[in-house]
Every structure is written in structure tokens, then in C-alpha cells.
Amino acid sequence: MRETPSSTPQTRCLSLLFVLGIILSACKESINTLTLKELQQLPLPVAVYSDIVWLDEKTLVLMHRPPKTPVDEDVVDTFDDFQIALYRLDTHELSEVPLPIPPDNCVYKAGQPGRLHSVPGILFGYVYLCIQKIGPVTSILYLWDREQNLMVEYATYPTPLGASPRAFRAGRFSFAPDMSSLILERNSGLSPKLYLVDANSEMTQLFSEFERTAKPSRSPDGQTIAFGGNESYDFHTDDPKTWLQMNKTYWNLYDLYFMDADGSDARLILPQAGVLGVLTWSPDGDHLFFAGRSTWGKDGIWMLNLGTLEGTRIWPYGTKFALSPDGRRIVISVSDKIDLHQTPTQPTIYALPEVP
């Protein structure tokens, strides 16, 4: 009888890789995941709710647009497509906030409002990109005027044009509690940068030695700003030359940093924290929430304990959300498909877990 040949080195190597793959998969599946208790589906019109701010205990701010049909699903969104509405949780009243007409020098159809942000004084705002027919891209910051129920221009960046980059596509922003300054993201290509903007709209770039800095979010006491950053890559992000380098740049996980309120003293909190999405502090300052792929190997909405640096996944995919002012609830823009740009979403309130 012919003997069965012993396994070759290649076979043993493949077997080992297979076992390691199972082990790594099991480790990823063992992440701490919670199932939230549903409290209330909000009776809202069918729409794609693309952003949410929990303004006060009884009021949500919703950015939304109509669902796309198969005919226009590939059409780029424009300013005309969006609407902002106030929703009262006690009366279920939905009232629109009139949007401003962009300045004449802006190509109206080209711009669109950026994501909604909470602003001190129980306000909210967004950035509008003014793409001009001739001239640089500028960014207009609009804030809500509560008395008039209008979006009013707060500032245009950069000012003056000669003092800062001419193509200034502002992104996320975070005001000081007294609104004397803000941290503003310049979302420019593969290397976003953060700027400190003073009361005179003078801008100073922060941490220029970093390859990228982004996603600023101020703590409830106003003393600390969380942000995502990367000090260096093995190539410069403004000049990726290969598909691998571009892929690494787009999908590389951000390190989580803290800085002081004046934009100084960057300190590393969690290496490779994730594709952080929007950083949101809990009202007590003990946790950070974000939506996106994380260092724990899964996409979702994450709750990071800042004392232990333990991450808990509270939702199975990344989507828009907002925390209640008391920190006990979360409203999530829920979809039956993980395709939030095309599919209608259902804002739903869930109870957040009680954590020590």
C-alpha cells in the first residue's frame, strides 16, 4: 500500500494562516456590542435625514432632502435639495427654517450646506461652500437666529484672501463657550488641517507638522478639544503616487488627540482610534461617541470610555446621530439599507446604556 505523503511546508503554512484567520475573526467578533432599547420612532415625513442636532430637551434640528428616484440617484446633491427643520418632541410639530440665498458671486447650484453643528447659546450652524465662476473657493459660516428663525451669515473664510489659502473649503468647526474663537477644519483634499480663528476672523494653522488634522470637538467644560490626526506617513499625503498610497490615505485610521482650548499642547490619547466621523462628547465629558470604522475592527456607532479607552459598539453601522442634552438618549437616523445617501431614513430615539 502506498503511504500518504507527509504535509509539505507550504501546506502547513496555509493551515496555520487559516487557523490564525479564524482566531482574528473571533477576536473581532468578541468586541463589546450593546443592543439599545428603542424608545420612540419619530412620526416624520419620508425623507433622507442627513444630519441631526439635539437642540434642547424638546427640540431636534433635522437636515433632510427628498429620497432620490432611480432617474436622479446619480445626480450630485445641491443647495436646492436640502431643507432644515425644527421638530418638537412634545407636540410633533415640524417647522422649516428658511435657508438664505447665497451671494451673487457664488455658483448657486454648485454649493451645498455642510453638516449641522451645535453652537453655544442653544444654537446651530453650518458651512456653505461658495464656489465662484471666477475666483477662489470661500466658505460662509451661517448661524441660526432664534428670534427671526433664519440662518444668518456669521463670517466668510478666509478673510482677507491674501492671508490664507485661497481655496478654503471649510468643514467641521467648534466654538469656544463664549464664541470668542473657534477651531475650524480646512477640508482640502487628502490633508485636512485645523485652524484657530479669533474674534477678528484671523486664522492660525495648528500643528503644521502633522500630515492631517481634522474633526474638532470641544468638551462640555470648554477646556479640551478632541480631534483626529496623524503626525506622519511614509509618504506625503498631498502627493500619493500609487493606488496603495491613495488607499492608505483614504482609509487610514485617525489617531485620537486632545489639545487645550487655545489650540496648544496636542497629546495622543488613542493611536489608530478609527475613521472617526463626527466626534461627540457626552454631557459629563466621560465618553466620546463617533460613527465610523474603528480600531476594534468593525463599522458602527462607537462609545469610547475616556477613562479606560474601552470602545463599545452601540449601533451596527455608521450613520448620523445626536445625543440628548441630559446624555441619557440618542437619536439615530435609521435605514433598512446601509446606503444612507439614497434610502429614506427613520430618526428613532433609543436609551443609552448606564455606565459607571
Beta strands, then each sheet from edge to edge (+ up, - down):
strand 1: 37-41
strand 2: 48-56
strand 3: 59-65
strand 4: 83-88
strand 5: 94-97
strand 6: 117-119
strand 7: 123-130
strand 8: 138-145
strand 9: 150-157
strand 10: 170-175
strand 11: 182-186
strand 12: 193-197
strand 13: 203-205
strand 14: 212-218
strand 15: 224-230
strand 16: 254-260
strand 17: 267-274
strand 18: 280-281
strand 19: 287-291
strand 20: 301-305
strand 21: 311-315
strand 22: 321-323
strand 23: 329-334
strand 24: 346-351
sheet 1: 1+ 24- 23+ 22-
sheet 2: 2+ 3- 4+ 5-
sheet 3: 6+ 7- 8+ 9-
sheet 4: 10+ 11- 12+ 13-
sheet 5: 14+ 15- 16+ 17-
sheet 6: 18+ 19- 20+ 21-
end
